[in-house]
Amino acid sequence: MSVVPGLPFDGHLVLIGLPGAGKSTIGRAVANRLHRSFLDFDVEIERRTGLTVAQLFAQKGEQTFRQMEVELTYELASAPPMVVAPGGGWVTNQGVMALLRPRARIIHLRVSPEEALRRLSRSRVVRPLLLVPNPIAVMNNLWSSRAELYGQADIEISVEVHDSQRVIDAVLALAIDLTSGLG
């Protein structure tokens, strides 16, 4: 697949990163600007099951949730180009990135565990991650276990050093010219 300068990339744009990185917020804005569909894995899984992610984890376990992510990824592989925000742990499902490549470009929205936790604490969404005695330890463990997987992204954008609009603009630029972006 090639990218013609000035023409939008004709594959999926997949935003990955820790919970709190802004995948859903950035993804919605980018999809709107590109006139593409936006798929938030957590929202879609909640729609399909009738359970919140927290309820799904509590009632059926993380393994069931991860399997649903894999099934959704298989569906996505043949879907028209869209902007996608899988959950932060999607990358832990072996082979999911390969299922979408080369048709997709995977963009890591990098955020430190401390900043991610600060952002999550302001959210109205109940996050199981925050319902533990030491959430920063959990977040640090998530980062440690996933950093190498996030490193397999095609590009990384730091969401801490750039405001949301600059991150949105960088992702949009990547949709046109995949060699540019913000480090």
C-alpha positions as CSV (number, residue, x, y, z in Angstrom):
1,M,0.0,0.0,0.0
2,S,1.4,3.4,-0.9
3,V,0.5,6.8,0.3
4,V,0.1,9.5,-2.4
5,P,1.2,12.9,-1.0
6,G,-1.8,15.1,-0.4
7,L,-4.3,12.2,-0.4
8,P,-5.6,10.7,2.8
9,F,-4.2,7.3,3.9
10,D,-6.7,4.6,2.9
11,G,-6.3,2.3,5.9
12,H,-7.3,2.4,9.5
13,L,-5.6,4.7,12.0
14,V,-5.3,2.8,15.3
15,L,-4.6,4.8,18.4
16,I,-2.9,2.8,21.2
17,G,-1.6,3.8,24.6
18,L,-2.2,3.6,28.3
19,P,-5.7,4.3,29.7
20,G,-5.9,8.0,30.0
21,A,-3.7,8.8,26.9
22,G,-6.7,10.3,25.1
23,K,-7.3,7.7,22.5
24,S,-11.1,8.2,22.5
25,T,-11.0,12.0,22.6
26,I,-8.3,12.3,19.9
27,G,-9.8,9.5,17.9
28,R,-13.3,11.1,17.7
29,A,-11.9,14.4,16.7
30,V,-9.7,12.9,14.0
31,A,-12.5,10.8,12.6
32,N,-14.8,13.8,12.5
33,R,-12.2,15.8,10.6
34,L,-11.4,13.0,8.2
35,H,-15.2,12.2,7.7
36,R,-14.5,8.6,8.8
37,S,-16.2,6.3,11.3
38,F,-14.8,6.1,14.7
39,L,-14.7,2.9,16.7
40,D,-14.0,2.8,20.4
41,F,-13.5,-0.8,21.4
42,D,-14.7,-0.3,24.9
43,V,-17.9,1.4,23.8
44,E,-18.6,-1.2,21.2
45,I,-18.0,-4.1,23.6
46,E,-20.3,-2.4,26.2
47,R,-23.0,-2.0,23.5
48,R,-22.7,-5.7,22.5
49,T,-22.8,-7.1,26.0
50,G,-25.0,-4.6,27.8
51,L,-22.3,-4.4,30.5
52,T,-19.8,-1.8,31.3
53,V,-16.2,-2.8,31.0
54,A,-15.9,-2.8,34.8
55,Q,-19.0,-5.1,35.0
56,L,-17.6,-7.3,32.3
57,F,-14.2,-7.7,34.1
58,A,-16.0,-8.4,37.4
59,Q,-18.6,-10.9,36.0
60,K,-16.8,-12.6,33.2
61,G,-13.1,-11.8,33.7
62,E,-10.4,-10.1,31.8
63,Q,-9.8,-13.1,29.5
64,T,-13.4,-12.8,28.1
65,F,-12.9,-9.1,27.5
66,R,-9.6,-9.7,25.7
67,Q,-11.2,-12.4,23.5
68,M,-14.0,-9.9,22.5
69,E,-11.2,-7.4,21.6
70,V,-9.7,-10.1,19.3
71,E,-13.0,-10.9,17.7
72,L,-13.6,-7.1,17.1
73,T,-10.1,-6.9,15.5
74,Y,-11.0,-9.7,13.1
75,E,-14.1,-7.8,12.1
76,L,-12.1,-4.6,11.7
77,A,-9.6,-6.2,9.4
78,S,-12.1,-6.2,6.6
79,A,-14.0,-3.1,7.4
80,P,-13.8,0.3,5.5
81,P,-11.0,2.6,6.8
82,M,-11.8,4.2,10.1
83,V,-10.2,5.7,13.2
84,V,-10.0,3.1,16.0
85,A,-9.4,3.4,19.7
86,P,-8.9,0.0,21.3
87,G,-8.5,-0.3,25.0
88,G,-5.0,0.1,26.5
89,G,-4.5,-3.6,26.9
90,W,-5.5,-4.5,23.3
91,V,-1.8,-4.7,22.4
92,T,-1.4,-7.6,24.9
93,N,-3.6,-9.8,22.6
94,Q,-1.0,-11.7,20.6
95,G,-1.1,-11.0,16.9
96,V,-3.7,-8.2,16.8
97,M,-1.5,-5.6,15.3
98,A,-0.4,-8.0,12.6
99,L,-4.1,-8.7,11.8
100,L,-4.5,-5.0,10.8
101,R,-1.2,-4.5,9.1
102,P,-0.2,-3.5,6.5
103,R,-3.6,-1.8,6.0
104,A,-3.5,0.1,9.3
105,R,-1.1,2.6,10.8
106,I,-0.7,2.2,14.5
107,I,-0.1,5.4,16.5
108,H,1.1,5.3,20.1
109,L,-0.2,8.2,22.1
110,R,2.5,8.2,24.8
111,V,1.7,9.3,28.3
112,S,3.5,8.7,31.6
113,P,1.8,6.5,34.1
114,E,1.5,9.5,36.5
115,E,-0.1,11.7,33.9
116,A,-2.4,8.9,32.8
117,L,-3.6,8.4,36.4
118,R,-4.1,12.1,36.8
119,R,-6.3,12.2,33.7
120,L,-8.3,9.2,34.7
121,S,-9.0,10.6,38.1
122,R,-10.8,13.5,36.4
123,S,-13.0,11.2,34.3
124,R,-16.7,10.4,35.1
125,V,-16.2,6.9,33.8
126,V,-15.6,4.3,36.6
127,R,-12.3,2.7,36.0
128,P,-11.5,-0.6,37.7
129,L,-7.9,0.6,37.7
130,L,-8.7,3.3,40.2
131,L,-10.5,1.1,42.6
132,V,-7.4,-0.4,44.1
133,P,-5.4,0.7,47.1
134,N,-2.3,1.8,45.1
135,P,-3.4,2.8,41.5
136,I,0.0,4.3,40.6
137,A,1.6,0.9,41.2
138,V,-0.9,-0.7,38.9
139,M,-0.4,2.0,36.3
140,N,3.4,1.6,36.5
141,N,3.0,-2.2,36.1
142,L,0.8,-1.7,33.0
143,W,3.4,0.6,31.5
144,S,6.2,-1.9,32.3
145,S,4.4,-4.8,30.8
146,R,3.2,-2.9,27.7
147,A,5.9,-0.5,26.8
148,E,7.6,-2.9,24.4
149,L,4.3,-3.6,22.7
150,Y,3.4,0.1,22.4
151,G,6.9,0.5,20.9
152,Q,5.8,-1.6,17.9
153,A,3.6,1.3,16.7
154,D,4.4,2.9,13.4
155,I,4.8,6.3,15.2
156,E,4.7,7.7,18.7
157,I,3.2,11.1,19.7
158,S,3.8,12.4,23.2
159,V,0.4,13.7,24.5
160,E,2.0,15.3,27.5
161,V,4.2,17.9,25.7
162,H,1.6,18.8,23.1
163,D,-2.0,20.1,23.7
164,S,-4.9,18.1,22.4
165,Q,-5.2,20.2,19.2
166,R,-1.6,19.7,18.3
167,V,-2.0,16.0,18.8
168,I,-5.1,15.9,16.7
169,D,-3.3,17.9,14.0
170,A,-0.3,15.5,14.1
171,V,-2.6,12.5,13.7
172,L,-4.3,14.2,10.8
173,A,-1.0,15.0,9.2
174,L,-0.1,11.3,9.5
175,A,-3.3,10.5,7.7
176,I,-1.9,12.5,4.8
177,D,1.8,12.1,5.1
178,L,2.9,9.2,7.3
179,T,6.5,10.5,7.6
180,S,5.6,13.5,9.7
181,G,4.4,13.9,13.2
182,L,5.4,15.0,16.7
183,G,7.8,13.0,18.8
